Amino acid sequence: MQENILNAFAEQTKNLYSPMQKFSALFVGNMEKMTEFQLNAIKSYADAGIDQMKKAAEIKDADSMRSFSSSQAEATTELNKKIMEDAKSLSEMAVEFKDQVEAIMEDARGTATSAAAAATAPNKAKASKAA
């Protein structure tokens, strides 16, 4: 009898903490992914900035200034394109994370519903026998 109670308690504890463990693992994985994404983005933006500074340092006359000025429009277009791609990637990661969290919550809701039904079933059986 006591062993059954302990086993039931252990199973309920496992069911309670399982969604939290899944969420924690998902959260840590997502943080790693986001950190890597941000570091790569920072590196690419820094590289673009440094490249533009090098090109500006090479200006020696009016022709090189004109060439630099015209390349600025192209560099700005490329930077805007990169920013839009990064924003899209970031949005996709957020949607993926949201979907995974919802799946964990749905699984936890199903487990809780099953556990509640199993817990009330013996009480219903006792009540019907008593009646």
Secondary structure, 3 states (H helix, E strand, C coil): CHHHHHHHHHHHHHHHHHHHHHHHHHHHHHHHHHHHHHHHHHHHHHHHHHHHHHHHHCCCCHHHHHHHHHHHHHHHHHHHHHHHHHHHHHHHHHHHHHHHHHHHHHHHHHHHHHHHHHHHHHHHHHHHHHC
